[in-house]
């Protein structure tokens, strides 16, 4: 399989080489999808950019370019040889109509790192922004979201309440924990004092656990990837340890959706 032949086929198919490959050393080619807006046919040539030699099969996939100009893979990359190249390109082009479309903004959906199929524009972040502009703006503007959450959380009445409670040294009734691990997919549930779930946000809120600290609260950092609920960012859970006090009626806590793990009384 000659390099010349492969390059000639790509050129004949209207592809142009990219200057960079963020993931490897091979030359990436792309061009517009023949009919779908913002969709590009992307080809990993399998030709090493330094040596000019073939280092692998040629891979073909479709990417959707979202509003932030990020390239989102919307089909699975298919690898082939020179002989199958044109056929694979046609197959990928045809696959476009089977890629789901976001009903809200018409963007293509893609499989996020979380494993969930979500809108390539992440348009849900705008919905919550529209609902409560004043409260949502701050955390969204600052890239280190966790810090922004913390500062706004300090002002929240619930936390003030917690501080007063601590001052009064109310008796800790129970301590519950959940064994969270980085990479866990989590949603939110509202648990009441009699251990019933008053609200389950599965399907509305989704996040990926980034880290869990071994401090007294099990402080947990979560990358929230979707929130179609009415909960504000500061209302989302942050701890893998629950300190239940007598006065606690209900609270929002993590619910792991990617594996079976429950809250247990410590
Ligand atoms: Zn959308």
Boltz pocket constraint, residues with backbone or C-beta under 6 A from the ligand:
constraints:
  - pocket:
      binder: B
      contacts: [[A, 102], [A, 103], [A, 104], [A, 105], [A, 106], [A, 107], [A, 119], [A, 120], [A, 121], [A, 122], [A, 123], [A, 124]]
      max_distance: 6.0
